[in-house]
Amino acid sequence: MAHTNVEEVLAALDDVDFPADKDELLEAASSSGASAEVRTALRGIPPDEYANRQEVARSVRVDPDSDLDHSAAQHAEQARQGGRPGQSQYLREAPKPPVEEELHRRDER
């Protein structure tokens, strides 16, 4: 697991035209001068074609919760969801439960 975060990985891919495969992502990261940690994180993703930056973000392995603010309910939903083989569980999409959405709306008022 790389000691980086999703934002750093995605910043290294600013010049990528999607869809792109793993080799294209690694080449773009190297060309942009990405850190060794970012390149390591990208080497760890499955050898698939990625349609967009969000798919890369969900597949790259970084320190769990390094830059995410998920609740316990969202973590549970991530564990229940199936994902692509090799996809990091903690980065799977996990919408807020309805109760948390309602509480968030109340806080904004």
N, C-alpha and C positions, 0 to 999 in steps of 0.2 A: 504494500500500500504506500502510495507516494505522500510525502509531507508537503502538500500544496493544497489549494482549494479550487473549487469549480471556477470561480471568477478568473483566477490566473490561467487556468487551462483555456477557457473561452477567449481570453484576451490574446492568447497566442494564435488563435484561429480567426482573427479578424479578417484576414485576406482570403479565406477559403470560400470557394464557390461550391455550394451544396447542390445536389448530393455529392458526397465525397466518401472514399473508402479510407480505411485505417492508414494505408501507406501515404495517401495524399495528406491526411491530417498530420502525420509525423513529419512529412517534408515541409509543410507549411509552418509547423512549430519550430523546426530547425532553422528555416529561413528567417523567421521573425526574431530569432535570438532567444527563444524560450529557455528557461532554466532546465537543468538536468532533472529536477523533480517533475516538472510539467511533461517533459519527454518520457519519463518513466511512467507517469500516469497514463499517457496515451498509448504506450507500448502494451499496457495491461488491458486495453479494451478488446472486445471480441472483433475478429476480422470481418466485419460487416460493412455494408454501405450505410452511411448515415444521411438522413434526409435534411437535417437541420442541426443547429447548435444545441437545442434542447435534448435531442437524442444522444448527442455526445455527452452532455452534462449528466444524463441519467445513467450512462454506461461507464464513465470514468470512476476509478476507485481512488478516493482521497480519504483523509481522516474523517470518520463519521461525524456528521453534524458540524463540520468545520465552518460552514457558512450558511447553515440552514436553521430555521427557527420553528421546528415542528413540535407539536404537542404529543403527549403520550397516546392520544387517540389516533393521531396521524401515523405515528410509528406502528401502532397495531394494524392499521389499514395497509401500510406498506408491507408488513409481514404476511398479511392475508393475500395480497395481490400476487398474481403470477407475473413474471417479467421475462424479458428475453434472456436466454442462457448467458450467464456471465454479467448480467446487469446488477449493479449494486443495489441491494434491497433498500437501503436508507435513502436512495436517490429516486426511487420510483415515485411517480405522481401520487400525491395523497391529499385530496381536497379536505378542507376543514369539515368536521361533522356539523350538522345543522345547528346543534346547540352552541358550538363555538362561534359559528357565523352570527347567530343572534346576539351573543354576548359582545362580539366585536362591533356589531351595528349599534348596540346600546352605548358602548364606550365612545363611539364617534359622535354621539349627540351632545 
